[in-house]
């Protein structure tokens, strides 16, 4: 059963006894304060860990691309170039922060913070383990789709507020691309909501098992196709190649963040790499069994929580690798090709999958292909 971090710790008799003793000593119930502090510390830890994931994402990008292109990549700063991300961080912080004279300064400064806020806010509902979730909202999917839209707003405002033709074109491309591809992505997510019977990520992950035949990816033919629709749409929503039209350095200098320098540019870069981790984690939770490990009793223990978090991170990093692999394999699409793929192909396929999943549930009483073929 999925629980929040606070509920998980309060489920232990030792911890409850500790809280009761403090309450007795102070003469007042300190449980609400303890719960608040657990959530606060959990949010800080998750934010700090995922910020480093964004940094290591840039390192992984360089190393994997170098491997694909038969070259070395970062190898001078630290062992195997591992401290390159620290050097990049120092460079970003130390660079001069300038803005165009004719820019809308308020929106110009607001845009990167909207992007980073929209990305990190999604971690509130992503379950890293059955007891490592900040909040298991019963409308978690709705919250995720809504709050992640802030990234698109940040991209558009970054281009618009710069008062530069290159940035403006990148911002417009980003807005149209993100808004368009949200439709097939959301429809694919709704197909998994149908299979699980709820919009809570805890319920969606709990409806799956630890083994591949128990994942929603292999539940039925429509859910299998829905995974690839969602993954393709997620690449476009995160502005990753071959869908990186909002940046398109060969056409738009650097796209929507052309006029940004220093740490403000760094926030856009961090938002992109962390967002790739987010969409990979969402795909893992929806289709690949999430954090599930064999043994329910084992999963409730602290060792089990560590195992669940490890499984979740390994699956997510595997998808992260595929995202980087795709970037350095396929050429960038044209704008018209990008829109044709969304509206003429992915959206109709996503609608077909949603209807197909609904029909499958009714006809086969919610049973998966494995249950139909191997269970009598």
N, C-alpha and C positions, 0 to 999 in steps of 0.2 A: 504494500500500500504506500502510495507516494505521500510524503509529509514535508512540511517546511523545515528549515534548519532548527528553528526554535522548538517546534513540536517534536522533532527527533531527539534533541537533547533532553527535553522535559519528559520523554518516555522512559528515561533511565531512573531507577529508584534512587541511586546515589546522588544524581544531580538534583532531583526534586527535594531530597532530604537536605541538601546543601542550601537550596533556596529557602526552604522552610526555616532552617536555623538562622539564616540572616534576617528573615522577616521577624522571627521571634525576638532576636537580639535588638533590632531597631524599633520594634513595636508597631510595624506597619507592613502591609503586603508589598514586597518588592518584585513580585513576579512580572508585572507589566514593564518595569524598568529593565529587568534581566532579559526579557523577550526583546525589548528595543535594542539593547546592547548586542545581543546575538545577531539580530538582523543587520545592525550597523557594521559590526565586525565582518560578518559574512559578505556584505556588499563591498566593503573595502578590500577584503582578500580577493574576491572574484574580480573586482576592477583592476587591482594591481597585477594579478596573474594574467588576465586577458590583455592588459597593456603590454606585458612582456611577450605574449603570444603575437601581438601585432608587430613588435620589433623582430622577433624570430621569423615572422612571416617574410619580412624583407630579405633576411639572410637566406631562408629556404628558397625564395624566388631566385636569388642570384646563383646559389649553388646548383639548384635543379636545372635552371636554364643553361648554366655553364656545362653541366653534364650532358645535356641534350645536344649542345653545340660543340662537344668535344674540346672544351677548354676548362680552366681551373676555377675561376671565380675568386671571391675574397680569400686571401691566404696570408696576409701580412699582419693584420691587427689581431694579435692573440693567436692561440692554437687553432689551426684550420680557419682562421679569419673570424672566429666566434665573437670577438669584441668589436666587430665592424658595426653592429647595431648601436653600441655605446658611442662609438665615434660619430655615427650619423646623428644620434641624439644631441651630442655636444655641439655638432655643427649647426643643427637646427636652432638650438637655443641661443647660440652666439651670433648668428647672422642678424643683420639689421632688419628691423620690422618697418617696412615702408608701405605706403598706399598711394594709388594714383590721385593726382590733385583733384580730378573731376569725379571721383568715385563717391557713391553714397556711403559715407563712412560707417554709419550705424549698421546698415545691412551688410556692408563689407566685412566688418568685424564680427557680426552675429553669425554669418553663414557657416564658418568652420565649426563653431560651437554647436549649432543645430545638428550638423552631420555627426559629430562625435557623441552628442547627447542621444540622438536617435538610435545609434548603434549600441551604446552601453546600456540603455534602458531596456533593451530586449532581453538582457540576461536575467531580468527579474523573474521570467517565467520559464526559462530553459532549465530542464532538470538534468543536473550532472550526476545525480544519484537519487535513490529513493528518499534519502534524508538530506540531500544537498540541493535544495531548491529554495529560492528566496520567498516566492509565493506561488502556490498552485491555484491560480485563478480558474474559476469554472468557465471563464470566457478568455482563456489564455491565448487561443489562436486569434481571436478578434483583437486583443490587446497587441499581439505581435505585429499583425498586419497594419494596425493603426499607427503605432509608435515608430515603426521602421520607415513609415512614409516621410518622417522628418528628414531623413537623409536626402531624399529627392528634393525637398524644399531647400535644404542647405546647398545642394549642387546648383539648383536654379538661381538662388539668390547670390551665390558666389559669382556666377557668370553675369547676372544682371547688374549687381551693384558695382562691378569693376569698371563699368563704362568703357569697355573695350570690345571691339567687334569680334575678336577671336574668342574672348571669354563669353560674350553673349551667345555666339553660335554654339559653343560647347554647352552652356547652360540650357539653351533651348533643346538641344539634342538630348541632354540628360533628362530633362523634364518629360519630354515626349516618350523617351525610351522607358524610363522607370514606370510612368503611369500606364503605358501600354502593356508591359510585361507583368505588371501586378495582376492582370486579369487571369492569364493562364496559370500563374503561380497560385493565386488564391483559389481557383477552381480545383487545382490538384490537391491543395490542402483540405478543401471541403470534402473531397472524396475520402480522405483518411478520417475526417470527422464522422462521416457516415459509417465507416467500418467500425470505429471505436464507440460510437454512440455518445460522444461528448466533445466539447471544445477545450477541455483541460489537457495540458500536455502530460500531466501525471496519468490521466485516464488513457490517453492514446498510447503512451509507452507501456502502461500496465496491461493493455489489451494484447500486447505482443509477448514474445518469449525470448529466451536467450539464444535459441538456435535458429539458423537461417530459415527453416521451413515454417517457423512461427512468426516471421517478420511480415509486415504488411506488403513489403516489396513482392513477395511470392504468394500473397493471399489469393489473388485472381489475376487474369490477364490484364484487366483494366488498371489495377493498382500498379502493375509492373510498368506499363506504359506511362502512367502518371508520374512515376519517379523521374523518368527522363525528361518529361515536360517540365516538371518543377526544377530540375537541376539546370536545364537549359535556360529557363526563365530567370533563375537565380543568378546565372552568369551575366545576363543582360542587366538585371537590377543592380548588381554590384559594379557595373561598368568594366567588367573583365573582358579581355580579348577572347574571341573575336568580336565582342560587342563593345569595345572601348571607344565608341564614337565621340563621347563627350570630351575625351582627352585628345585623341588623334593628333599626335605631335607632328606628323607629316603634313597636316593640313592647318591645324589651329595652334601652332607653337606648343602650347601645353593644355589647351582647352579651357575649361571653366576656372581653373586655378592658375592661369597664366600670370596674373598680377600679384599673386600671393608670394610672400617671402618668409624665411625663418620658420618659426614655430607654427604660424598660421597655416603655412603650406604643410608642415609636419602633421597638423591635426587632420587635414584632409587625407593625407597618406595613411595615417594611423587608422582613420575611420574605414578606409577601403580594406585594409588588411584584416582588421578585426571583423568587419562585416562578412568577409569571406568565411571566417571561422564561424560566425553566427549562422549563415545560411547552410554551411556544412553540418553544423550541430542540429539545426532544425530538420534537415533531410535525414540525419541519423535517427532523431527522435520519432519522426513520422513514418519512416519506411524501414529502417535497419535495426529495429529492436531497442534503440536508445541505450541506456546503461545496463540493461538486463544481464544478469549472470545467473548460472544455475544455483539453486538452493535459496529458498526464501528466508530461512532462519539465518543463514550465513550473510545474506544481504543486509540484514538489520544490524549486524555487529559493526564496530568501527573498521575492522579489517574488510568486511563486506562492502562498506561505503567506499573504502579506498579502491577495492577491486572494481566496483561499479564506475567510479570516476575514471579509472585507468582505461576500462573498456570503452567508455564514452569518448575519451580523448583519442584513443587509438583509431577508432572508427572515423572520428571527425578529421583527424590528421590525414588519414588515407584519402578522404574526399578532398581535403585541402591540396594534397599532392596532385590529384587528378585535375583540379582547377588550374594549378600552375602548369601542369603538363599540357593542357589544352591551349593555354596562352601561347606557348612556344611551339605549337604544332600547326595551328590554323591561321591563315591570313585574315586581316580585318575585313569585315563586311562593309558594303556600301550602305548608306542610310536607307535607300529604298528596299534593299534586300533585307535589312534588319526589320523593317516594318512589315514586309510581306511575310516573313517567317512567323511573326507574332500573330497578325490578324488573319492570315489565310491558312495557316497550318496549326500553330500551337493552340490558339484559342478554340477552334472547332474540335481539335483532338481532346483538349481538356474538358469541353462540354460533353463529348462522347464518353470519355472516361467516367465522368461524374454520373451520368445516366446509367452507364454500364455497371458501375459499382452498386447503384441503387437496385437495379434489376437483379444482379447477382445475389444480393442480400435477401431479396424476396423469394427468388426461385430456389436457392440452395440453403435457405434458412441460416444465412450468415457463415456457413462453413467454408473453410479455405480449400484450395485445390488439394493440398496434402491430406486433409481430413476426408475429402470425398474419395480419393484414390486409394488410401491406405487404411482408413478406419471404416469398419463395417458395423 
